[in-house]
Amino acid sequence: MRVGGVMATLSDLPDSVLLEIFSYLPVRDRIRLSRCGLASRWGQGGGRRARQVGVALTAVSLLRVCHRWKRLVDDRWLWRHVDLTVCRMRPKVMWHLLRRYMASRLHSLRLCGYLSTGSQAPQLSPALMRALGQKCPNLQRLCLHGADLSMVPVTSLPCTLRTLELHSCEISMAWLLKGQDPTVLPLLECLVLDRVPAFRDEHLQSLTCFRALRSLVLGGTYRVTEAGLDASLQELSYLKRLEVLGCALSADSTLLAISRHLRDVRKIRLTVTGLSAAGLSVLEGMPALESLCLQAPHGTLEMLSPAEIISSCSTMPKLRVLELQGLEWEGPEAERILCQGLPHCLVIIRACPKESTDWWL
């Protein structure tokens, strides 16, 4: 880029633009920016007077850049959201990041359970979780991937969390206990359980200790039974959002449990395995439902007709979003019929989503 006929460099960009650029970099590269090349450039020239003068001028310029970039790397805005799942690091590096860069700046953190130590041993420990709570008082969202939490009690998690996501994690039967201390995670509003194989009815029933919980996502929790879901939702009647995806539950039984116990639910998203017109009709008249997403698994042959969907959805007074994924309706005809039948509702028809680690967002 040229400014006034002079070639502009990266250093000519304003701080706000540089911060936006730095936010796309992995954590390792952010730290390297604060030490950009000064040590390697200083001292070049081999004793020649002319080269020494040139190196001195270059060093002064680099020093200025280094100080500026170091200041930007230390900016609070840059460390609000940190993703440590894209790089492998030793545990002591994680502790250094916690003390030096994240601390009170951190709002959300993605962390992998296998921090590289050469042995591939899981390194998430109760001590690390407690340190997050002590040193990061503003941490509100924690996403754990591939972690063995069987030795990490839920009581060690930061009490400031509002969102907790577990993806492909292992938990023990004692990880959530019925009647546990109600002061544990008192602010927790959203819980995402994605492919947590040990999660079962007993764990689901224990979620009643989280009195602030309003959003629950169950993805691939195949040990949860229909009877367990019905009994748990009876005590979780304050939920506003429920997603049941890829579980061993029929859609009809799930919707029946929702209609019985979650009369104030605002958002429902579920896989339509076992969904019939009669099953969908149990939602008729749901007073607070604003968004309904029906997602078909790959290769499904089950499909409701547009007329059956309109018949049920038209009785929901606050429904504003209807999303249908993977129902294999070809052409715009079905969408046109749905839009005409539900004029006050945004109708979204799309193909079945591809497998992604970010489907829960």
N, C-alpha and C positions, 0 to 999 in steps of 0.2 A: 504494500500500500504506500502511495506517495502523498505527502502532505506539504503543500507549498513548493513542489518540485524536489523535495528531499525524501529519500526513502525512509519510511517510518519503520520502527522496530517494535518488538513485543513490549519493550519497556516504555514505549510512548503511549500505550493504552491506559485508560483511567483505572483506578483501583477496582471499581465496581465490575468492569469487564474482566479484569484479571481474576478476580474472585470467582466469577461465573465459570471461567475456563478452568481454574484450579479445582473446582468442585467436581469436574468430570474425571479427574485423575485418581488412580488408586492411592491409598494412604501412603504407601512406600514412596511413590513419586512426589507426593506433596512435601514430605520431609526432605527429600533430596533437593527440592527447589530452594529451600531455605539455606542450603550450603552450596549454591550453584557455582561450581568451578573455580572459586577463589584460590583455594589451596593448590589446585593443580596448575593454575596459570601463574601464580606468584613465583618469582625466582627464575623464570625462563630468561634466556639471553646469553648464558655462557660467559659472562664477564665482559662482553663488548659494551663500550660506553653508549653507543647509539641505541643498541637494542635494550640496554638497561633503562634509558629514558623512555623508550616506547613501552616497555613492560610496566614501568612505574605509572605512566598515564593510563594504560589499560587496566592496571590493578585498581587505581582510584575509581575508574568507571565501574569496574566489576564490584568493588566494595559497596558503591552506592546501590547497585542492583541487588546485591546480596542482602543488604540491610532492608531494602524495601520489600523484597520477596520474603524475607524472614518475618517481617512485620505482618505481611499479608497471610502467610501460613499460620501465624499465631492468631489471626482474626477469629473471633467467636463464631461468626456466621459460617465459616468454613467447616467447623467441627460440630455443627448441630446434628447432622445425620451422617453416620459412619457405617460403611459396609466392609467388614473384615472377612467376608466369605470368598472374595475374589483373589486372595493371596494367602500364601502359607508362611507362617512366621513362628518363631520360637516363643515359648511362654513368657520369657523375660522381656521380649519386645512388646508383647501385649501389655505387660505391667508398666513398661516405660511409656507407652502411648496413654495409658490410663492416667498416670501421674503428670506427664508433661503436657499433653495436648487436649485430652477430652475433658476430664474433671467436670466443673460446673457448666461447661459449654454444651455438653452432650444432651440431646433430646431423644434420639432414636439410635439404636445399635443393632446391626446384624452380625451374628457371631457364629462361627463354625465350631463344632464340638471337637474336631480333630486338628488342633494346632500343631504344625509339623515340628517334631522333636527327633525325627529319625526312627523312632520306634512306632510311630503312628498311634500312640496311646492317647485316649481322650484326656484333654487337659482342662475341661470345665470343672471347677472345684467349688465347694461351698465358700472357700476363702475369696475366690475371685468374684463370686456373686455378691458376697457381703461388701467387698471393696467397691463394687459398682454402686451399691446403695449408699455407702458412706461418702465416696468422692464425687459422685454424679447425682447431686440432689435434684436435678431437673430432668433426669432420665424418665421418659414416659412410655417409650415403646421398645420392647426387646424381642428380637426374632432369633431363635436358636435353630440351627440346621445340623442334622446328623450328630446330635449330642446324646451321650449316655448320661441320663439324669437320675439313674437309680441310686446314686450315692449323693445326689444334690437335693436336699430337702426343699420343699416349696417355701419353707420359712426363711431360707437364706436369700431368696430373690428380693430385689429392691422394692421397698414398700411404696415407692412413688409411681410404679407402673400403672398405666391406664390400658395398655395393649400388650398382650403376651401371645407370641406365635411360636408354636412348636412344629417343626417340619422334619419328618423322618427321625424322630427322637425316640429314645427308649426311656420308659418310666417304670417304677416299681409299683406294686399294689399299695404300698404305704405312702406313695407320693402325694395322694390326696386322701385324707381320712374324713369319714363322716364325723361331724361335730368337732372339727379342728378349731383352733383359735380364730375367732372372727376378725381379729386385728391383722391377720395375714393378708397382704395385698388389698387393703381396704378401698383403694381407688380403682381397682380393676374393672374396666367397662367392656373390653373386647377380648375374647379368647378364641384363638384359631388353633385347631388340632388337625394337622394335615399329615396323614399316614403315620399315625402313632399307634402301632399294632397292639400294644398292651392296654390301651384305653378301653374300658368296658363299663357295664352298667353301674358298678360300684363307684367308679370315678365320676361318672355323669351325675349320680345322685349327690356326690359330695360337693358339686359346684354351688350348691345352695349357700355355702358359707361366704361366697363372694356377693355380698348384698348390692354392690354397685354394678354388677354384671348386667349388660343390656344387649350385647351382641355375641352370638355363639356360632362358630363355624365348625362343622364336623365333616372332614374329608377323608374318606377311606378308613374310617374307624369301624371295621367290620365286626368287632366283638360286641358292639352295642345292639341290643335286641329291641324288637317292637314293644315288648312289655316294659323293658327298662326305660325306653324313651318316653312312653306314656306316663309312667310313674314319676320320672324326673321333671317333665314339663309341668306336671301338676304343682310342683314346688318352685318352678322357675317361671311362674306366670307373669313376672315383670319383664321378661325379655321383649325387646323391640325388633330384633333382627335374628333370624334363624336360617342357616344354610346347612343342608344335609346333602352331600355330594359323594357319590361312589360308595355308599355304605350298603350293607346287606339288609336293607329295609325297603319294603314296598312303598311307593309314593302314596298309595291310598291310605295305608296305616299311619304314615307320617302326617298327612294332611288331617286325618281324623283326630290325632292327638293334638295337633295345633289348634284345630277348631274348638276342641274341648277346653283347652287350658290357656291358650295365648290369645285372648280376645283383643288385646291391645297391640298385637304385633303389627309392625309397619312394613317390614320387608321380609319376603320369603324367597328362597332360592333352593331348588332341589332337583335331583335327578329323577326323571319320570319313569323309571323302571316300575312296572306294575301300576301305572296310572290309568284310570278309567274315567269316563264321564261322570259316573256316580261318585267316584273319589274326589274329583274336582268340585263337585257340587256342594260338598260339605263346607266350602269356604264362602258360600253365598251369604251375603249380608254381613261379612266381616267388617266391623265398623271403622277400624283404623288402618286397614291394609292399603299401602300406597304403591308398593312395587312388588311384582310377581314375576319370577324368572323360572321357566321350565326348561330344563336342559336334558337332552336325550343323549345317552351313552353311544359310543361308536357302534355302528352295525345294528342299531335297534330297528325293529319293524313296527313298534307301537306308535300310533299317531292318533290324536284327537282331531276331529273335524273343526273347521273354523266356527261353525254354528254351535257346536257344543261348548267351545271356549267362550263365545260371546254370551251364551245363555247364562253361564256362571259368573263371568266377570262383570256383566252389566248390572249385577245386583250389589256390587261392592262400591259403596258411595264415594270413597276417597281414592280409589285406584287411579293412578296417573301414569304408571309405567308398566307395560306388559312386554316381557322379553321372551322370545322363543328361540332356543338354540338347537340346531341339529335335527329338527323335525322333518327335514327333507321335503319341504314344500317347494315345488319348482315354479318359477315365474312369479310375477307380481300379483297374481289374482288373489291368492290367500291374504296377502297383506292389504289389498284394496278392500276385501270383504271385512276384515277385522277393523280397519280404520273407520269404515262406514258404520259398523255395528257398535264401535266404542269411540265415539267422536271426541270425548274428553280425555282420551288416553293416548299416550305416546306408545306406538306399537313398533317393536324392534324385532326383525327376523334375521337371523344370521346362521352361518354354518356352525357345526359343532367346534368349539375351540380346541386348538392343539394343546398337547400337554405342555405345561409351563410351570415354573416355580413361582410365578407371580400371579396365579389365577385368583388368589385370595384378596388382592389389593382392590 
